[in-house]
Amino acid sequence: MTTARGLHAHVLETLGQRIADGVLPAGTVVRPELVAGEFGVSRSVVREALRVLQSLGLVEPRQRVGTQVLPLTSWELLAPTVIRWRGASPAYFVQQRELLELRLGVEPVAAALVAGAAGPGPSGEAVLLAARDMLDACGREDSHAYLEADVRFHRALLTGSGNAVFTHFAGTVEALLRTRTSESRDTISRWTRDAAVRHEAVALAVVAGDAAAAGEAATALLRVTRDEFIAEAPGT
């Protein structure tokens, strides 16, 4: 038997994905009674889903109009849920490029901060262990282990920086990395040894305490990844 929570999640996921896909474009009025009828749920379940969508900036109730879909400029684009929906939408490549450009301004700084901490410390060791696990996963041809190690690498880099804002950003990066699991595009979705080696270069600079080298290695890593996405994007 489907629980109320399960019904809410189903309605929320479907509406959120439809908005991200452009099936429900900006300006569309979402009518709770029609949604309730489509999904066979109560209007209270629909209202709860719409409240979550409103908190993410995807919709807004307007007097004498109803709940209206908002343009992309209003969305919480760094929220993991929104990243997941956009990652499964036609905006996949656009989102990857945009967030990689943002990460270029954040992660090299985080790498330098971790490297600049007194001694290698547990944060640097966690970064290096994750990079080595990526290399090991390549040898075993284990794409799941590679992804998990990649997530740990970037989380350790951001949380180890000592910057609370960077730490918060780790959830955004993890969500972005996990959108690749449903993709079948060669150079950007599968694990590659070259990418793992670039991660290890960042980690080695971090544990060596070389802030400048760590920042430069992180910049090189992200630039290559960004360029891969640009090259693979449809129409390029």
C-alpha positions as CSV (number, residue, x, y, z in Angstrom):
1,M,0.0,0.0,0.0
2,T,1.4,3.4,-1.0
3,T,1.8,5.8,2.0
4,A,0.9,9.5,2.0
5,R,4.6,10.2,2.0
6,G,5.1,8.0,-1.0
7,L,2.2,9.7,-2.9
8,H,3.6,13.1,-2.0
9,A,7.1,12.1,-3.3
10,H,5.6,10.8,-6.5
11,V,3.6,13.9,-7.3
12,L,6.6,16.2,-6.3
13,E,9.1,14.3,-8.4
14,T,6.8,14.2,-11.4
15,L,5.9,17.9,-11.3
16,G,9.4,18.9,-10.6
17,Q,10.8,16.9,-13.5
18,R,8.1,18.2,-15.9
19,I,9.0,21.8,-15.0
20,A,12.7,21.1,-15.5
21,D,12.0,19.3,-18.8
22,G,10.0,22.3,-20.0
23,V,6.8,20.3,-20.3
24,L,5.4,22.8,-17.8
25,P,7.0,26.0,-19.0
26,A,7.2,29.3,-17.2
27,G,3.8,30.9,-16.9
28,T,1.9,27.6,-16.8
29,V,-0.8,27.6,-14.1
30,V,-0.8,24.3,-12.1
31,R,-4.3,23.5,-11.1
32,P,-4.4,21.3,-7.9
33,E,-7.7,19.7,-8.8
34,L,-6.4,18.5,-12.2
35,V,-3.2,17.2,-10.6
36,A,-5.2,15.4,-7.9
37,G,-7.3,13.8,-10.6
38,E,-4.4,12.7,-12.7
39,F,-2.5,11.1,-9.8
40,G,-5.5,9.9,-7.9
41,V,-4.5,11.8,-4.7
42,S,-6.1,14.3,-2.4
43,R,-5.7,18.0,-2.9
44,S,-3.8,18.2,0.4
45,V,-1.1,15.9,-1.1
46,V,-0.9,18.2,-4.2
47,R,-0.7,21.3,-2.0
48,E,2.2,19.8,0.0
49,A,4.1,19.0,-3.2
50,L,3.5,22.5,-4.5
51,R,4.8,24.0,-1.2
52,V,8.1,22.2,-1.7
53,L,8.2,23.4,-5.3
54,Q,7.6,26.9,-4.1
55,S,10.4,26.6,-1.6
56,L,12.7,25.7,-4.5
57,G,11.6,28.7,-6.5
58,L,9.9,26.6,-9.3
59,V,6.3,27.8,-8.6
60,E,4.6,30.7,-6.9
61,P,0.9,31.1,-5.8
62,R,-0.6,34.3,-7.3
63,Q,-3.8,35.8,-6.2
64,R,-6.7,35.4,-8.7
65,V,-4.3,33.4,-11.0
66,G,-3.3,30.2,-9.1
67,T,0.0,28.5,-8.7
68,Q,2.2,29.5,-11.6
69,V,5.4,28.0,-12.9
70,L,8.3,30.5,-12.5
71,P,11.2,31.1,-15.0
72,L,14.6,29.5,-14.5
73,T,15.9,32.8,-13.0
74,S,13.8,32.2,-9.9
75,W,14.9,28.6,-9.3
76,E,17.2,27.5,-6.5
77,L,19.8,26.3,-8.9
78,L,22.2,25.1,-6.3
79,A,19.7,22.9,-4.5
80,P,20.5,19.2,-4.9
81,T,16.9,18.4,-5.8
82,V,16.8,21.0,-8.6
83,I,20.2,19.8,-9.8
84,R,18.9,16.2,-10.0
85,W,15.9,17.3,-12.1
86,R,17.9,19.5,-14.4
87,G,20.4,16.7,-14.7
88,A,17.7,14.4,-16.1
89,S,16.4,17.1,-18.5
90,P,17.5,18.6,-21.8
91,A,19.5,21.1,-19.7
92,Y,22.0,18.4,-18.6
93,F,25.0,19.8,-20.5
94,V,24.1,23.4,-19.8
95,Q,23.9,22.7,-16.1
96,Q,27.2,20.8,-16.1
97,R,29.0,23.7,-17.9
98,E,27.5,26.4,-15.7
99,L,28.3,24.6,-12.4
100,L,31.8,23.6,-13.6
101,E,32.4,27.3,-14.2
102,L,31.3,28.0,-10.7
103,R,33.4,25.2,-9.3
104,L,36.4,26.7,-11.0
105,G,36.1,29.7,-8.7
106,V,35.6,27.6,-5.6
107,E,37.5,24.3,-5.6
108,P,41.0,25.5,-6.4
109,V,40.6,27.9,-3.5
110,A,39.4,25.0,-1.3
111,A,42.4,22.9,-2.4
112,A,44.8,25.7,-1.5
113,L,43.2,26.1,1.9
114,V,43.4,22.4,2.7
115,A,47.0,22.4,1.6
116,G,47.8,25.5,3.7
117,A,46.6,23.9,6.9
118,A,49.3,22.9,9.4
119,G,50.6,19.5,8.3
120,P,48.7,17.1,5.9
121,G,46.1,16.3,8.6
122,P,43.0,14.1,8.2
123,S,41.5,16.3,5.6
124,G,44.4,16.0,3.2
125,E,44.7,12.3,3.9
126,A,41.0,11.8,3.1
127,V,41.5,13.7,-0.2
128,L,44.5,11.4,-1.1
129,L,42.7,8.2,-0.1
130,A,39.7,9.1,-2.3
131,A,42.0,9.8,-5.3
132,R,43.8,6.5,-4.8
133,D,40.5,4.7,-4.5
134,M,39.5,6.3,-7.9
135,L,42.7,4.8,-9.4
136,D,42.0,1.5,-7.8
137,A,38.5,1.5,-9.2
138,C,39.9,2.1,-12.7
139,G,42.1,-1.0,-12.3
140,R,39.0,-3.1,-11.3
141,E,36.8,-1.5,-13.9
142,D,34.3,-0.6,-11.1
143,S,32.4,2.5,-12.2
144,H,30.2,2.5,-9.1
145,A,33.3,2.5,-6.8
146,Y,34.8,5.2,-9.0
147,L,31.8,7.5,-8.6
148,E,31.7,7.0,-4.8
149,A,35.4,7.8,-4.5
150,D,35.0,10.9,-6.8
151,V,32.2,12.1,-4.5
152,R,34.4,11.6,-1.4
153,F,37.3,13.4,-3.0
154,H,35.4,16.6,-3.7
155,R,33.5,16.5,-0.4
156,A,36.8,16.1,1.5
157,L,38.3,18.9,-0.5
158,L,35.4,21.3,0.2
159,T,34.7,20.3,3.8
160,G,38.4,20.3,4.7
161,S,38.9,23.9,3.6
162,G,37.5,25.2,6.9
163,N,35.2,27.5,5.0
164,A,31.5,26.9,6.0
165,V,30.2,28.2,2.7
166,F,32.5,25.7,0.8
167,T,31.3,23.0,3.1
168,H,27.7,23.8,2.2
169,F,28.6,23.7,-1.5
170,A,29.8,20.1,-1.1
171,G,26.1,18.9,-1.3
172,T,25.7,20.8,-4.6
173,V,28.8,19.2,-6.1
174,E,27.8,15.7,-5.0
175,A,24.4,16.1,-6.5
176,L,26.0,17.3,-9.8
177,L,28.4,14.3,-9.9
178,R,25.6,11.9,-9.3
179,T,23.6,13.2,-12.3
180,R,26.2,11.4,-14.5
181,T,25.1,7.9,-13.4
182,S,22.1,7.9,-15.8
183,E,24.2,9.1,-18.7
184,S,25.7,6.9,-21.4
185,R,28.0,9.6,-23.0
186,D,31.5,8.2,-23.3
187,T,34.2,10.6,-22.3
188,I,32.2,12.4,-19.6
189,S,30.1,9.8,-17.9
190,R,32.4,6.8,-17.4
191,W,35.4,6.6,-15.1
192,T,38.8,7.3,-16.8
193,R,42.3,6.8,-15.6
194,D,43.5,10.1,-16.9
195,A,40.8,11.9,-14.7
196,A,41.8,9.8,-11.7
197,V,45.5,10.8,-12.2
198,R,44.5,14.5,-12.3
199,H,42.6,14.0,-9.0
200,E,45.7,12.4,-7.5
201,A,47.8,15.4,-8.6
202,V,45.6,17.6,-6.6
203,A,45.8,15.3,-3.6
204,L,49.6,15.0,-3.7
205,A,49.9,18.8,-3.7
206,V,47.5,19.0,-0.8
207,V,49.3,16.5,1.4
208,A,52.6,18.1,0.5
209,G,51.3,21.4,1.9
210,D,51.9,23.2,-1.4
211,A,48.9,25.6,-1.6
212,A,49.8,27.1,-5.0
213,A,50.4,23.7,-6.6
214,A,47.1,22.3,-5.2
215,G,45.2,25.3,-6.5
216,E,46.8,25.0,-10.0
217,A,46.1,21.2,-10.1
218,A,42.5,21.7,-9.1
219,T,42.1,24.3,-11.8
220,A,43.6,22.0,-14.4
221,L,41.3,19.2,-13.3
222,L,38.1,21.2,-13.6
223,R,39.1,22.9,-16.8
224,V,39.6,19.6,-18.6
225,T,36.3,18.3,-17.3
226,R,34.5,21.5,-18.4
227,D,36.1,21.3,-21.8
228,E,35.0,17.7,-22.2
229,F,31.4,18.7,-21.5
230,I,31.5,21.6,-23.9
231,A,33.0,19.3,-26.6
232,E,30.3,16.6,-26.0
233,A,27.3,19.0,-25.8
234,P,24.8,18.6,-28.7
235,G,25.3,21.2,-31.4
236,T,29.0,21.8,-30.8
